[in-house]
Each structure stands twice: as structure tokens, then as C-alpha cells.
């Protein structure tokens, strides 16, 4: 029954996605890059990519859920 009535998150928890993805981006890019001058831009681009990807996945899953659960 958990799939028919999903847990509803409030918007304050969803904002925690931004610092989580930023910290992942900082750690990943810091461990992978050799040139420290390009580090801030690389972190920003990776952060934007991860955040946009997570939002795209959420939108696709929402559309799929809406199509199949509410015909």
C-alpha cells in the first residue's frame, strides 16, 4: 500500500538537496582535478548538472505516477 499512497515531503526538506549536491560536487571535483584555478567553475558545473538531473528524474517520475495512478 505504500506505493499507492506515497509519503508526502514538505518543501523545507526538498531544499536540502542543494547543499547535499554541492558537498558531493566539492568532494568529487577536489579529488579529481589537478588544476586548482579551474576548480570553482568545475564544481559549479557539476553541481548544476547533478541538480538538474535530479529535478529531471523527479519530473519524469511524477509524470509516470500521474499517468498510471490517476487515469
CHARMM-style PDB file with segment names, atoms N, HN, CA, C and O in Angstrom:
ATOM      1  N   UNK     1       0.793  -1.200   0.000  1.00  0.00      PROA
ATOM      2  CA  UNK     1       0.000   0.000   0.000  1.00  0.00      PROA
ATOM      3  C   UNK     1       0.842   1.273   0.000  1.00  0.00      PROA
ATOM      4  O   UNK     1       0.328   2.353  -0.291  1.00  0.00      PROA
ATOM      5  N   UNK     2       2.125   1.156   0.322  1.00  0.00      PROA
ATOM      6  HN  UNK     2       2.542   0.278   0.558  1.00  0.00      PROA
ATOM      7  CA  UNK     2       2.973   2.347   0.374  1.00  0.00      PROA
ATOM      8  C   UNK     2       3.154   2.967  -1.017  1.00  0.00      PROA
ATOM      9  O   UNK     2       3.383   4.171  -1.133  1.00  0.00      PROA
ATOM     10  N   UNK     3       3.052   2.154  -2.062  1.00  0.00      PROA
ATOM     11  HN  UNK     3       2.865   1.176  -1.968  1.00  0.00      PROA
ATOM     12  CA  UNK     3       3.226   2.701  -3.404  1.00  0.00      PROA
ATOM     13  C   UNK     3       1.971   3.410  -3.904  1.00  0.00      PROA
ATOM     14  O   UNK     3       2.051   4.254  -4.796  1.00  0.00      PROA
ATOM     15  N   UNK     4       0.826   3.076  -3.342  1.00  0.00      PROA
ATOM     16  HN  UNK     4       0.761   2.391  -2.618  1.00  0.00      PROA
ATOM     17  CA  UNK     4      -0.402   3.748  -3.752  1.00  0.00      PROA
ATOM     18  C   UNK     4      -0.613   5.060  -3.022  1.00  0.00      PROA
ATOM     19  O   UNK     4      -1.267   5.961  -3.547  1.00  0.00      PROA
ATOM     20  N   UNK     5      -0.069   5.182  -1.820  1.00  0.00      PROA
ATOM     21  HN  UNK     5       0.462   4.450  -1.393  1.00  0.00      PROA
ATOM     22  CA  UNK     5      -0.152   6.419  -1.045  1.00  0.00      PROA
ATOM     23  C   UNK     5       1.262   6.813  -0.608  1.00  0.00      PROA
ATOM     24  O   UNK     5       1.666   6.531   0.520  1.00  0.00      PROA
ATOM     25  N   UNK     6       2.014   7.468  -1.504  1.00  0.00      PROA
ATOM     26  HN  UNK     6       1.686   7.698  -2.420  1.00  0.00      PROA
ATOM     27  CA  UNK     6       3.405   7.795  -1.174  1.00  0.00      PROA
ATOM     28  C   UNK     6       3.497   8.831  -0.052  1.00  0.00      PROA
ATOM     29  O   UNK     6       2.579   9.619   0.178  1.00  0.00      PROA
ATOM     30  N   UNK     7       4.632   8.797   0.629  1.00  0.00      PROA
ATOM     31  HN  UNK     7       5.378   8.158   0.442  1.00  0.00      PROA
ATOM     32  CA  UNK     7       4.897   9.746   1.700  1.00  0.00      PROA
ATOM     33  C   UNK     7       5.082  11.132   1.099  1.00  0.00      PROA
ATOM     34  O   UNK     7       5.829  11.294   0.135  1.00  0.00      PROA
ATOM     35  N   UNK     8       4.422  12.112   1.650  1.00  0.00      PROA
ATOM     36  HN  UNK     8       3.815  11.979   2.433  1.00  0.00      PROA
ATOM     37  CA  UNK     8       4.491  13.474   1.129  1.00  0.00      PROA
ATOM     38  C   UNK     8       5.532  14.259   1.924  1.00  0.00      PROA
ATOM     39  O   UNK     8       5.440  14.372   3.146  1.00  0.00      PROA
ATOM     40  N   UNK     9       6.517  14.797   1.217  1.00  0.00      PROA
ATOM     41  HN  UNK     9       6.592  14.705   0.224  1.00  0.00      PROA
ATOM     42  CA  UNK     9       7.534  15.623   1.846  1.00  0.00      PROA
ATOM     43  C   UNK     9       7.104  17.080   1.794  1.00  0.00      PROA
ATOM     44  O   UNK     9       6.459  17.515   0.840  1.00  0.00      PROA
ATOM     45  N   UNK    10       7.457  17.811   2.801  1.00  0.00      PROA
ATOM     46  HN  UNK    10       7.981  17.459   3.576  1.00  0.00      PROA
ATOM     47  CA  UNK    10       7.215  19.244   2.736  1.00  0.00      PROA
ATOM     48  C   UNK    10       8.372  19.910   1.996  1.00  0.00      PROA
ATOM     49  O   UNK    10       9.423  19.299   1.802  1.00  0.00      PROA
ATOM     50  N   UNK    11       8.183  21.133   1.593  1.00  0.00      PROA
ATOM     51  HN  UNK    11       7.329  21.630   1.751  1.00  0.00      PROA
ATOM     52  CA  UNK    11       9.174  21.791   0.744  1.00  0.00      PROA
ATOM     53  C   UNK    11      10.477  22.108   1.479  1.00  0.00      PROA
ATOM     54  O   UNK    11      11.512  22.287   0.836  1.00  0.00      PROA
ATOM     55  N   UNK    12      10.447  22.181   2.796  1.00  0.00      PROA
ATOM     56  HN  UNK    12       9.606  22.036   3.318  1.00  0.00      PROA
ATOM     57  CA  UNK    12      11.675  22.500   3.517  1.00  0.00      PROA
ATOM     58  C   UNK    12      12.689  21.358   3.418  1.00  0.00      PROA
ATOM     59  O   UNK    12      13.895  21.608   3.432  1.00  0.00      PROA
ATOM     60  N   UNK    13      12.231  20.131   3.321  1.00  0.00      PROA
ATOM     61  HN  UNK    13      11.252  19.928   3.310  1.00  0.00      PROA
ATOM     62  CA  UNK    13      13.160  19.004   3.171  1.00  0.00      PROA
ATOM     63  C   UNK    13      13.744  18.937   1.771  1.00  0.00      PROA
ATOM     64  O   UNK    13      14.884  18.508   1.594  1.00  0.00      PROA
ATOM     65  N   UNK    14      12.985  19.353   0.788  1.00  0.00      PROA
ATOM     66  HN  UNK    14      12.059  19.702   0.932  1.00  0.00      PROA
ATOM     67  CA  UNK    14      13.480  19.306  -0.584  1.00  0.00      PROA
ATOM     68  C   UNK    14      14.609  20.294  -0.824  1.00  0.00      PROA
ATOM     69  O   UNK    14      15.444  20.079  -1.702  1.00  0.00      PROA
ATOM     70  N   UNK    15      14.641  21.384  -0.046  1.00  0.00      PROA
ATOM     71  HN  UNK    15      13.962  21.559   0.667  1.00  0.00      PROA
ATOM     72  CA  UNK    15      15.720  22.359  -0.183  1.00  0.00      PROA
ATOM     73  C   UNK    15      17.061  21.794   0.275  1.00  0.00      PROA
ATOM     74  O   UNK    15      18.109  22.344  -0.064  1.00  0.00      PROA
ATOM     75  N   UNK    16      17.041  20.718   1.031  1.00  0.00      PROA
ATOM     76  HN  UNK    16      16.190  20.271   1.306  1.00  0.00      PROA
ATOM     77  CA  UNK    16      18.289  20.099   1.478  1.00  0.00      PROA
ATOM     78  C   UNK    16      19.030  19.402   0.338  1.00  0.00      PROA
ATOM     79  O   UNK    16      20.181  18.995   0.498  1.00  0.00      PROA
ATOM     80  N   UNK    17      18.369  19.266  -0.816  1.00  0.00      PROA
ATOM     81  HN  UNK    17      17.434  19.597  -0.947  1.00  0.00      PROA
ATOM     82  CA  UNK    17      19.020  18.705  -1.996  1.00  0.00      PROA
ATOM     83  C   UNK    17      20.179  19.586  -2.451  1.00  0.00      PROA
ATOM     84  O   UNK    17      21.204  19.075  -2.904  1.00  0.00      PROA
ATOM     85  N   UNK    18      20.026  20.898  -2.335  1.00  0.00      PROA
ATOM     86  HN  UNK    18      19.193  21.312  -1.967  1.00  0.00      PROA
ATOM     87  CA  UNK    18      21.057  21.816  -2.836  1.00  0.00      PROA
ATOM     88  C   UNK    18      22.376  21.709  -2.076  1.00  0.00      PROA
ATOM     89  O   UNK    18      23.412  21.553  -2.723  1.00  0.00      PROA
ATOM     90  N   UNK    19      22.406  21.782  -0.733  1.00  0.00      PROA
ATOM     91  HN  UNK    19      21.565  21.908  -0.207  1.00  0.00      PROA
ATOM     92  CA  UNK    19      23.703  21.624  -0.068  1.00  0.00      PROA
ATOM     93  C   UNK    19      24.265  20.205  -0.176  1.00  0.00      PROA
ATOM     94  O   UNK    19      25.481  20.016  -0.169  1.00  0.00      PROA
ATOM     95  N   UNK    20      23.381  19.209  -0.277  1.00  0.00      PROA
ATOM     96  HN  UNK    20      22.393  19.362  -0.284  1.00  0.00      PROA
ATOM     97  CA  UNK    20      23.860  17.835  -0.440  1.00  0.00      PROA
ATOM     98  C   UNK    20      24.590  17.673  -1.765  1.00  0.00      PROA
ATOM     99  O   UNK    20      25.691  17.125  -1.801  1.00  0.00      PROA
ATOM    100  N   UNK    21      23.993  18.140  -2.848  1.00  0.00      PROA
ATOM    101  HN  UNK    21      23.098  18.586  -2.819  1.00  0.00      PROA
ATOM    102  CA  UNK    21      24.646  18.015  -4.147  1.00  0.00      PROA
ATOM    103  C   UNK    21      25.884  18.913  -4.237  1.00  0.00      PROA
ATOM    104  O   UNK    21      26.850  18.569  -4.918  1.00  0.00      PROA
ATOM    105  N   UNK    22      25.857  20.056  -3.557  1.00  0.00      PROA
ATOM    106  HN  UNK    22      25.072  20.335  -3.005  1.00  0.00      PROA
ATOM    107  CA  UNK    22      27.044  20.915  -3.554  1.00  0.00      PROA
ATOM    108  C   UNK    22      28.210  20.243  -2.836  1.00  0.00      PROA
ATOM    109  O   UNK    22      29.346  20.304  -3.306  1.00  0.00      PROA
ATOM    110  N   UNK    23      27.940  19.611  -1.714  1.00  0.00      PROA
ATOM    111  HN  UNK    23      27.017  19.561  -1.332  1.00  0.00      PROA
ATOM    112  CA  UNK    23      29.024  18.934  -0.991  1.00  0.00      PROA
ATOM    113  C   UNK    23      29.562  17.750  -1.783  1.00  0.00      PROA
ATOM    114  O   UNK    23      30.767  17.498  -1.774  1.00  0.00      PROA
ATOM    115  N   UNK    24      28.685  17.024  -2.466  1.00  0.00      PROA
ATOM    116  HN  UNK    24      27.707  17.229  -2.473  1.00  0.00      PROA
ATOM    117  CA  UNK    24      29.146  15.925  -3.318  1.00  0.00      PROA
ATOM    118  C   UNK    24      30.019  16.463  -4.442  1.00  0.00      PROA
ATOM    119  O   UNK    24      31.049  15.871  -4.763  1.00  0.00      PROA
ATOM    120  N   UNK    25      29.621  17.572  -5.039  1.00  0.00      PROA
ATOM    121  HN  UNK    25      28.784  18.053  -4.778  1.00  0.00      PROA
ATOM    122  CA  UNK    25      30.395  18.172  -6.127  1.00  0.00      PROA
ATOM    123  C   UNK    25      31.763  18.640  -5.660  1.00  0.00      PROA
ATOM    124  O   UNK    25      32.761  18.436  -6.352  1.00  0.00      PROA
ATOM    125  N   UNK    26      31.815  19.264  -4.494  1.00  0.00      PROA
ATOM    126  HN  UNK    26      31.005  19.430  -3.932  1.00  0.00      PROA
ATOM    127  CA  UNK    26      33.087  19.763  -3.966  1.00  0.00      PROA
ATOM    128  C   UNK    26      34.046  18.610  -3.698  1.00  0.00      PROA
ATOM    129  O   UNK    26      35.212  18.670  -4.090  1.00  0.00      PROA
ATOM    130  N   UNK    27      33.574  17.576  -3.044  1.00  0.00      PROA
ATOM    131  HN  UNK    27      32.627  17.527  -2.726  1.00  0.00      PROA
ATOM    132  CA  UNK    27      34.444  16.441  -2.711  1.00  0.00      PROA
ATOM    133  C   UNK    27      34.900  15.723  -3.970  1.00  0.00      PROA
ATOM    134  O   UNK    27      36.077  15.385  -4.096  1.00  0.00      PROA
ATOM    135  N   UNK    28      33.985  15.487  -4.903  1.00  0.00      PROA
ATOM    136  HN  UNK    28      33.029  15.761  -4.800  1.00  0.00      PROA
ATOM    137  CA  UNK    28      34.346  14.754  -6.119  1.00  0.00      PROA
ATOM    138  C   UNK    28      35.340  15.533  -6.971  1.00  0.00      PROA
ATOM    139  O   UNK    28      36.363  14.989  -7.385  1.00  0.00      PROA
ATOM    140  N   UNK    29      35.047  16.795  -7.233  1.00  0.00      PROA
ATOM    141  HN  UNK    29      34.216  17.237  -6.896  1.00  0.00      PROA
ATOM    142  CA  UNK    29      35.934  17.571  -8.100  1.00  0.00      PROA
ATOM    143  C   UNK    29      37.277  17.879  -7.435  1.00  0.00      PROA
ATOM    144  O   UNK    29      38.297  17.954  -8.119  1.00  0.00      PROA
ATOM    145  N   UNK    30      37.289  18.057  -6.128  1.00  0.00      PROA
ATOM    146  HN  UNK    30      36.460  17.996  -5.573  1.00  0.00      PROA
ATOM    147  CA  UNK    30      38.550  18.307  -5.444  1.00  0.00      PROA
ATOM    148  C   UNK    30      39.462  17.093  -5.521  1.00  0.00      PROA
ATOM    149  O   UNK    30      40.680  17.235  -5.626  1.00  0.00      PROA
ATOM    150  N   UNK    31      38.888  15.920  -5.469  1.00  0.00      PROA
ATOM    151  HN  UNK    31      37.899  15.805  -5.384  1.00  0.00      PROA
ATOM    152  CA  UNK    31      39.713  14.707  -5.526  1.00  0.00      PROA
ATOM    153  C   UNK    31      40.132  14.349  -6.950  1.00  0.00      PROA
ATOM    154  O   UNK    31      41.064  13.565  -7.126  1.00  0.00      PROA
ATOM    155  N   UNK    32      39.479  14.894  -7.960  1.00  0.00      PROA
ATOM    156  HN  UNK    32      38.722  15.531  -7.817  1.00  0.00      PROA
ATOM    157  CA  UNK    32      39.762  14.523  -9.353  1.00  0.00      PROA
ATOM    158  C   UNK    32      40.572  15.534 -10.140  1.00  0.00      PROA
ATOM    159  O   UNK    32      41.218  15.158 -11.117  1.00  0.00      PROA
ATOM    160  N   UNK    33      40.564  16.806  -9.754  1.00  0.00      PROA
ATOM    161  HN  UNK    33      40.038  17.111  -8.960  1.00  0.00      PROA
ATOM    162  CA  UNK    33      41.192  17.837 -10.586  1.00  0.00      PROA
ATOM    163  C   UNK    33      42.630  18.099 -10.176  1.00  0.00      PROA
ATOM    164  O   UNK    33      42.993  18.011  -9.003  1.00  0.00      PROA
ATOM    165  N   UNK    34      43.437  18.423 -11.174  1.00  0.00      PROA
ATOM    166  HN  UNK    34      43.143  18.495 -12.127  1.00  0.00      PROA
ATOM    167  CA  UNK    34      44.833  18.788 -10.934  1.00  0.00      PROA
ATOM    168  C   UNK    34      45.016  20.307 -10.899  1.00  0.00      PROA
ATOM    169  O   UNK    34      45.835  20.819 -10.136  1.00  0.00      PROA
ATOM    170  N   UNK    35      44.257  21.016 -11.719  1.00  0.00      PROA
ATOM    171  HN  UNK    35      43.592  20.600 -12.339  1.00  0.00      PROA
ATOM    172  CA  UNK    35      44.370  22.461 -11.818  1.00  0.00      PROA
ATOM    173  C   UNK    35      43.394  23.115 -10.841  1.00  0.00      PROA
ATOM    174  O   UNK    35      42.180  23.043 -11.031  1.00  0.00      PROA
ATOM    175  N   UNK    36      43.926  23.754  -9.793  1.00  0.00      PROA
ATOM    176  HN  UNK    36      44.913  23.813  -9.639  1.00  0.00      PROA
ATOM    177  CA  UNK    36      43.059  24.346  -8.787  1.00  0.00      PROA
ATOM    178  C   UNK    36      42.403  25.647  -9.245  1.00  0.00      PROA
ATOM    179  O   UNK    36      41.411  26.077  -8.657  1.00  0.00      PROA
ATOM    180  N   UNK    37      42.939  26.272 -10.278  1.00  0.00      PROA
ATOM    181  HN  UNK    37      43.744  25.923 -10.756  1.00  0.00      PROA
ATOM    182  CA  UNK    37      42.323  27.507 -10.778  1.00  0.00      PROA
ATOM    183  C   UNK    37      40.963  27.226 -11.429  1.00  0.00      PROA
ATOM    184  O   UNK    37      40.067  28.069 -11.375  1.00  0.00      PROA
ATOM    185  N   UNK    38      40.811  26.083 -12.023  1.00  0.00      PROA
ATOM    186  HN  UNK    38      41.539  25.399 -12.066  1.00  0.00      PROA
ATOM    187  CA  UNK    38      39.554  25.729 -12.697  1.00  0.00      PROA
ATOM    188  C   UNK    38      38.567  25.042 -11.755  1.00  0.00      PROA
ATOM    189  O   UNK    38      37.466  24.673 -12.165  1.00  0.00      PROA
ATOM    190  N   UNK    39      38.956  24.874 -10.510  1.00  0.00      PROA
ATOM    191  HN  UNK    39      39.850  25.174 -10.177  1.00  0.00      PROA
ATOM    192  CA  UNK    39      38.126  24.127  -9.556  1.00  0.00      PROA
ATOM    193  C   UNK    39      36.761  24.766  -9.280  1.00  0.00      PROA
ATOM    194  O   UNK    39      35.763  24.047  -9.328  1.00  0.00      PROA
ATOM    195  N   UNK    40      36.653  26.069  -8.994  1.00  0.00      PROA
ATOM    196  HN  UNK    40      37.464  26.652  -8.954  1.00  0.00      PROA
ATOM    197  CA  UNK    40      35.317  26.628  -8.697  1.00  0.00      PROA
ATOM    198  C   UNK    40      34.317  26.474  -9.848  1.00  0.00      PROA
ATOM    199  O   UNK    40      33.151  26.155  -9.618  1.00  0.00      PROA
ATOM    200  N   UNK    41      34.771  26.701 -11.084  1.00  0.00      PROA
ATOM    201  HN  UNK    41      35.718  26.960 -11.271  1.00  0.00      PROA
ATOM    202  CA  UNK    41      33.873  26.552 -12.227  1.00  0.00      PROA
ATOM    203  C   UNK    41      33.474  25.091 -12.421  1.00  0.00      PROA
ATOM    204  O   UNK    41      32.319  24.801 -12.733  1.00  0.00      PROA
ATOM    205  N   UNK    42      34.408  24.183 -12.242  1.00  0.00      PROA
ATOM    206  HN  UNK    42      35.347  24.419 -11.989  1.00  0.00      PROA
ATOM    207  CA  UNK    42      34.099  22.762 -12.386  1.00  0.00      PROA
ATOM    208  C   UNK    42      33.110  22.306 -11.317  1.00  0.00      PROA
ATOM    209  O   UNK    42      32.208  21.517 -11.595  1.00  0.00      PROA
ATOM    210  N   UNK    43      33.282  22.804 -10.097  1.00  0.00      PROA
ATOM    211  HN  UNK    43      34.015  23.446  -9.871  1.00  0.00      PROA
ATOM    212  CA  UNK    43      32.342  22.462  -9.014  1.00  0.00      PROA
ATOM    213  C   UNK    43      30.958  23.003  -9.334  1.00  0.00      PROA
ATOM    214  O   UNK    43      29.965  22.299  -9.152  1.00  0.00      PROA
ATOM    215  N   UNK    44      30.877  24.239  -9.806  1.00  0.00      PROA
ATOM    216  HN  UNK    44      31.684  24.810  -9.954  1.00  0.00      PROA
ATOM    217  CA  UNK    44      29.590  24.836 -10.135  1.00  0.00      PROA
ATOM    218  C   UNK    44      28.887  24.083 -11.262  1.00  0.00      PROA
ATOM    219  O   UNK    44      27.680  23.850 -11.198  1.00  0.00      PROA
ATOM    220  N   UNK    45      29.637  23.706 -12.287  1.00  0.00      PROA
ATOM    221  HN  UNK    45      30.617  23.895 -12.339  1.00  0.00      PROA
ATOM    222  CA  UNK    45      29.034  22.972 -13.402  1.00  0.00      PROA
ATOM    223  C   UNK    45      28.554  21.586 -12.979  1.00  0.00      PROA
ATOM    224  O   UNK    45      27.473  21.156 -13.381  1.00  0.00      PROA
ATOM    225  N   UNK    46      29.343  20.890 -12.177  1.00  0.00      PROA
ATOM    226  HN  UNK    46      30.221  21.240 -11.850  1.00  0.00      PROA
ATOM    227  CA  UNK    46      28.920  19.577 -11.702  1.00  0.00      PROA
ATOM    228  C   UNK    46      27.712  19.698 -10.786  1.00  0.00      PROA
ATOM    229  O   UNK    46      26.797  18.877 -10.856  1.00  0.00      PROA
ATOM    230  N   UNK    47      27.698  20.708  -9.932  1.00  0.00      PROA
ATOM    231  HN  UNK    47      28.441  21.375  -9.875  1.00  0.00      PROA
ATOM    232  CA  UNK    47      26.560  20.931  -9.040  1.00  0.00      PROA
ATOM    233  C   UNK    47      25.278  21.195  -9.838  1.00  0.00      PROA
ATOM    234  O   UNK    47      24.221  20.648  -9.524  1.00  0.00      PROA
ATOM    235  N   UNK    48      25.381  22.033 -10.862  1.00  0.00      PROA
ATOM    236  HN  UNK    48      26.240  22.478 -11.116  1.00  0.00      PROA
ATOM    237  CA  UNK    48      24.215  22.326 -11.696  1.00  0.00      PROA
ATOM    238  C   UNK    48      23.763  21.079 -12.459  1.00  0.00      PROA
ATOM    239  O   UNK    48      22.562  20.858 -12.616  1.00  0.00      PROA
ATOM    240  N   UNK    49      24.698  20.272 -12.930  1.00  0.00      PROA
ATOM    241  HN  UNK    49      25.674  20.453 -12.803  1.00  0.00      PROA
ATOM    242  CA  UNK    49      24.360  19.063 -13.664  1.00  0.00      PROA
ATOM    243  C   UNK    49      23.647  18.055 -12.768  1.00  0.00      PROA
ATOM    244  O   UNK    49      22.631  17.483 -13.163  1.00  0.00      PROA
ATOM    245  N   UNK    50      24.169  17.837 -11.579  1.00  0.00      PROA
ATOM    246  HN  UNK    50      24.994  18.301 -11.258  1.00  0.00      PROA
ATOM    247  CA  UNK    50      23.549  16.889 -10.652  1.00  0.00      PROA
ATOM    248  C   UNK    50      22.164  17.375 -10.242  1.00  0.00      PROA
ATOM    249  O   UNK    50      21.215  16.592 -10.211  1.00  0.00      PROA
ATOM    250  N   UNK    51      22.045  18.658  -9.928  1.00  0.00      PROA
ATOM    251  HN  UNK    51      22.816  19.294  -9.953  1.00  0.00      PROA
ATOM    252  CA  UNK    51      20.758  19.207  -9.501  1.00  0.00      PROA
ATOM    253  C   UNK    51      19.726  19.144 -10.632  1.00  0.00      PROA
ATOM    254  O   UNK    51      18.576  18.770 -10.401  1.00  0.00      PROA
ATOM    255  N   UNK    52      20.127  19.501 -11.831  1.00  0.00      PROA
ATOM    256  HN  UNK    52      21.061  19.804 -12.019  1.00  0.00      PROA
ATOM    257  CA  UNK    52      19.210  19.442 -12.971  1.00  0.00      PROA
ATOM    258  C   UNK    52      18.808  18.000 -13.268  1.00  0.00      PROA
ATOM    259  O   UNK    52      17.657  17.732 -13.612  1.00  0.00      PROA
ATOM    260  N   UNK    53      19.746  17.083 -13.136  1.00  0.00      PROA
ATOM    261  HN  UNK    53      20.681  17.301 -12.856  1.00  0.00      PROA
ATOM    262  CA  UNK    53      19.431  15.670 -13.349  1.00  0.00      PROA
ATOM    263  C   UNK    53      18.442  15.141 -12.323  1.00  0.00      PROA
ATOM    264  O   UNK    53      17.522  14.399 -12.667  1.00  0.00      PROA
ATOM    265  N   UNK    54      18.630  15.520 -11.068  1.00  0.00      PROA
ATOM    266  HN  UNK    54      19.377  16.123 -10.789  1.00  0.00      PROA
ATOM    267  CA  UNK    54      17.696  15.083 -10.024  1.00  0.00      PROA
ATOM    268  C   UNK    54      16.306  15.681 -10.244  1.00  0.00      PROA
ATOM    269  O   UNK    54      15.301  15.005 -10.028  1.00  0.00      PROA
ATOM    270  N   UNK    55      16.245  16.919 -10.664  1.00  0.00      PROA
ATOM    271  HN  UNK    55      17.062  17.469 -10.840  1.00  0.00      PROA
ATOM    272  CA  UNK    55      14.950  17.541 -10.941  1.00  0.00      PROA
ATOM    273  C   UNK    55      14.288  16.883 -12.139  1.00  0.00      PROA
ATOM    274  O   UNK    55      13.077  16.662 -12.130  1.00  0.00      PROA
ATOM    275  N   UNK    56      15.067  16.563 -13.176  1.00  0.00      PROA
ATOM    276  HN  UNK    56      16.050  16.743 -13.183  1.00  0.00      PROA
ATOM    277  CA  UNK    56      14.509  15.893 -14.354  1.00  0.00      PROA
ATOM    278  C   UNK    56      13.967  14.510 -14.001  1.00  0.00      PROA
ATOM    279  O   UNK    56      12.895  14.125 -14.467  1.00  0.00      PROA
ATOM    280  N   UNK    57      14.701  13.767 -13.183  1.00  0.00      PROA
ATOM    281  HN  UNK    57      15.572  14.080 -12.804  1.00  0.00      PROA
ATOM    282  CA  UNK    57      14.220  12.453 -12.753  1.00  0.00      PROA
ATOM    283  C   UNK    57      12.930  12.590 -11.950  1.00  0.00      PROA
ATOM    284  O   UNK    57      12.004  11.798 -12.124  1.00  0.00      PROA
ATOM    285  N   UNK    58      12.866  13.583 -11.080  1.00  0.00      PROA
ATOM    286  HN  UNK    58      13.618  14.226 -10.939  1.00  0.00      PROA
ATOM    287  CA  UNK    58      11.655  13.791 -10.279  1.00  0.00      PROA
ATOM    288  C   UNK    58      10.461  14.146 -11.162  1.00  0.00      PROA
ATOM    289  O   UNK    58       9.354  13.663 -10.923  1.00  0.00      PROA
ATOM    290  N   UNK    59      10.668  14.974 -12.165  1.00  0.00      PROA
ATOM    291  HN  UNK    59      11.567  15.366 -12.359  1.00  0.00      PROA
ATOM    292  CA  UNK    59       9.569  15.354 -13.063  1.00  0.00      PROA
ATOM    293  C   UNK    59       9.090  14.152 -13.864  1.00  0.00      PROA
ATOM    294  O   UNK    59       7.885  13.947 -14.009  1.00  0.00      PROA
ATOM    295  N   UNK    60      10.012  13.363 -14.381  1.00  0.00      PROA
ATOM    296  HN  UNK    60      10.991  13.530 -14.263  1.00  0.00      PROA
ATOM    297  CA  UNK    60       9.633  12.166 -15.151  1.00  0.00      PROA
ATOM    298  C   UNK    60       8.872  11.179 -14.272  1.00  0.00      PROA
ATOM    299  O   UNK    60       7.851  10.637 -14.696  1.00  0.00      PROA
ATOM    300  N   UNK    61       9.349  10.942 -13.067  1.00  0.00      PROA
ATOM    301  HN  UNK    61      10.179  11.383 -12.722  1.00  0.00      PROA
ATOM    302  CA  UNK    61       8.649  10.029 -12.168  1.00  0.00      PROA
ATOM    303  C   UNK    61       7.276  10.568 -11.771  1.00  0.00      PROA
ATOM    304  O   UNK    61       6.327   9.799 -11.621  1.00  0.00      PROA
ATOM    305  N   UNK    62       7.168  11.878 -11.602  1.00  0.00      PROA
ATOM    306  HN  UNK    62       7.939  12.503 -11.723  1.00  0.00      PROA
ATOM    307  CA  UNK    62       5.872  12.470 -11.287  1.00  0.00      PROA
ATOM    308  C   UNK    62       4.898  12.283 -12.449  1.00  0.00      PROA
ATOM    309  O   UNK    62       3.730  11.961 -12.232  1.00  0.00      PROA
ATOM    310  N   UNK    63       5.367  12.481 -13.664  1.00  0.00      PROA
ATOM    311  HN  UNK    63       6.316  12.743 -13.840  1.00  0.00      PROA
ATOM    312  CA  UNK    63       4.509  12.291 -14.840  1.00  0.00      PROA
ATOM    313  C   UNK    63       4.074  10.839 -14.962  1.00  0.00      PROA
ATOM    314  O   UNK    63       2.904  10.561 -15.228  1.00  0.00      PROA
ATOM    315  N   UNK    64       5.007   9.911 -14.771  1.00  0.00      PROA
ATOM    316  HN  UNK    64       5.957  10.136 -14.555  1.00  0.00      PROA
ATOM    317  CA  UNK    64       4.664   8.492 -14.828  1.00  0.00      PROA
ATOM    318  C   UNK    64       3.653   8.143 -13.741  1.00  0.00      PROA
ATOM    319  O   UNK    64       2.686   7.427 -14.000  1.00  0.00      PROA
ATOM    320  N   UNK    65       3.867   8.637 -12.545  1.00  0.00      PROA
ATOM    321  HN  UNK    65       4.653   9.218 -12.334  1.00  0.00      PROA
ATOM    322  CA  UNK    65       2.934   8.366 -11.454  1.00  0.00      PROA
ATOM    323  C   UNK    65       1.557   8.948 -11.764  1.00  0.00      PROA
ATOM    324  O   UNK    65       0.539   8.301 -11.518  1.00  0.00      PROA
ATOM    325  N   UNK    66       1.524  10.150 -12.297  1.00  0.00      PROA
ATOM    326  HN  UNK    66       2.352  10.675 -12.497  1.00  0.00      PROA
ATOM    327  CA  UNK    66       0.248  10.790 -12.606  1.00  0.00      PROA
ATOM    328  C   UNK    66      -0.491  10.034 -13.713  1.00  0.00      PROA
ATOM    329  O   UNK    66      -1.715   9.909 -13.662  1.00  0.00      PROA
ATOM    330  N   UNK    67       0.234   9.533 -14.705  1.00  0.00      PROA
ATOM    331  HN  UNK    67       1.228   9.634 -14.747  1.00  0.00      PROA
ATOM    332  CA  UNK    67      -0.409   8.825 -15.816  1.00  0.00      PROA
ATOM    333  C   UNK    67      -0.970   7.473 -15.396  1.00  0.00      PROA
ATOM    334  O   UNK    67      -2.041   7.079 -15.857  1.00  0.00      PROA
ATOM    335  N   UNK    68      -0.263   6.761 -14.532  1.00  0.00      PROA
ATOM    336  HN  UNK    68       0.607   7.081 -14.158  1.00  0.00      PROA
ATOM    337  CA  UNK    68      -0.684   5.408 -14.193  1.00  0.00      PROA
ATOM    338  C   UNK    68      -1.572   5.328 -12.952  1.00  0.00      PROA
ATOM    339  O   UNK    68      -2.370   4.398 -12.835  1.00  0.00      PROA
ATOM    340  N   UNK    69      -1.455   6.260 -12.042  1.00  0.00      PROA
ATOM    341  HN  UNK    69      -0.806   7.016 -12.137  1.00  0.00      PROA
ATOM    342  CA  UNK    69      -2.268   6.180 -10.820  1.00  0.00      PROA
ATOM    343  C   UNK    69      -3.568   6.969 -10.929  1.00  0.00      PROA
ATOM    344  O   UNK    69      -4.532   6.680 -10.221  1.00  0.00      PROA
ATOM    345  N   UNK    70      -3.596   7.956 -11.805  1.00  0.00      PROA
ATOM    346  HN  UNK    70      -2.813   8.191 -12.380  1.00  0.00      PROA
ATOM    347  CA  UNK    70      -4.795   8.776 -11.955  1.00  0.00      PROA
ATOM    348  C   UNK    70      -5.256   8.782 -13.411  1.00  0.00      PROA
ATOM    349  O   UNK    70      -5.122   9.800 -14.089  1.00  0.00      PROA
ATOM    350  N   UNK    71      -5.795   7.666 -13.904  1.00  0.00      PROA
ATOM    351  HN  UNK    71      -5.904   6.839 -13.353  1.00  0.00      PROA
ATOM    352  CA  UNK    71      -6.194   7.622 -15.331  1.00  0.00      PROA
ATOM    353  C   UNK    71      -7.444   8.423 -15.624  1.00  0.00      PROA
ATOM    354  OT1 UNK    71      -7.890   8.474 -16.770  1.00  0.00      PROA
TER     355      UNK     71
END
